[in-house]
Amino acid sequence: MSSHSFTPREQFGVTFVDLARRWRRALDHSLAQTGLTDATWAPLVRLHEAGDGVQQKELALRVGLRESSLVRLLDILESNHLIERRTDDADRRAKLIFVTEAGRTAVKRIRKVLARVEGDILSDLSDQDVAAMLHAFARIGERIQPILDDAEHTA
């Protein structure tokens, strides 16, 4: 048995990863009724937030996936008639992604479930607590991005 006590900074990464996994499992469980997993509902919601006509490359950046991984997820969303891909008139090699009416309906259902589940999870935190966490996450995200960019260039 270890007698070492860890500082908050030493505990942060492991705790954050564990929390993120459990958060995703809770959301996936609650979203099972929509027929979508985190892998598919997250890109659909991000695309809806971005607006129609987003290039696959841009969406991949927004959801933190490699473009090749995103293509498989888009295939699933397209086969379920939630999105459609169209050739970009400005660049015939590129595809633009659009949310269909069925996709917009799915996003509304997803958002409703997310609001309920996240409301339950965050119920004992104040709006200021949540805002402070979001601010801290944004700062952490800014520090992570250069590491990811470097990994992309060396991969």
RAJO-V7794 format. One line per field, one symbol per residue. phi: phi as a letter, one per 40 degrees, with the letter a starting at -180 (. if undefined). psi: psi as a letter, one per 20 degrees, with the letter a starting at -180 (. if undefined). Layout:
phi: ???
psi: ???
This chain:
phi: .cbcbccdcccddcccccccccdccccdcccdccgbcdcbccccccccccgcgccdcccdcccgbcdcccdcccdcccccgcbbbbccccadccbbbbccccccccccccdccdccccccccdcbcdcccccccccccccdcccdcccccccccc
psi: ppjppqrhhhhgggggggggghggggggghihhijqrhhhhghggggghhrqkpqggghgghikqqhhhhgghhgghhhjkhrqpqpohhnihqpqpqprghghgggggghgggggghgghjhjqrhhggggghgggggghhhhghgggghhhi.
